[in-house]
Amino acid sequence: EFEASHGTVADLWHAHLRGEDTSMNPLGMVVALLGAMEHAAMLNPANKADIFRWTGHCKEAMYTAFRTGRGTRDLSGPTGLTTEQFVEAVFEDLKKRMASGEMPVPYEVPAKEELAPSRKLRRGFEHVDEEGIKAFFEKYDTDANGAISFEEFVDMTLELGIAPMKKDPEAVKHHEARVASHASTEMPA
């Protein structure tokens, strides 16, 4: 049911016996062994929770090593670890994970932020006055730092009459008076 490729294992073992550094990608073999352990735990569930906790943490420690650049040379390139260094790195991580007393949490790939296409690609942009927009921005970027701070943003929304207002009647009157005074001023060309 669980199988791992063994193409270079014998050659690497002989190189190891000769005292040479080896770097074997253990993922296939280890995942097969861990899968076999989990299968055995299903057949004899006496220590199933402990076995699944250990195998889960072992997988996560191994995968984390590769994700963080501490994988073997065959996948991580010349800066990768030898087999022995990889085993030591996984062992140290596994020791910490097991000491936590927690169940393993599988790694989830962070969702990629979807970027909206540039407004310049949208229909109608050819009619937008970019210089006018820059002047409009500069009007509200009162400290001229190239960004609109929250305070500058609040001032802008108040002046434009688009600030969300509380339901206080006095505040509404004040806001309407401010909008009316703004309507009499000119926008930048």
Buried (B, 14 or more C-beta within 10 A) or exposed (E): EBEBEEEEBEEBEEBBEEEEEBBBBBBBBBBBBBBBBBEEBEEEEEEBEEBBBBBBBBBBBBBBBBEEEBBBBBEBEEEBBBBEBBBEBBEEBBEEBBEEEEEBEEEEEEEEEEEEEEEEEEEEEEEEEEEEEEEBBEEBBEEEEEEBEEEBEEBBEBBEBEBEEEEEEEEEEEBEEBBEEEEEEEEEE
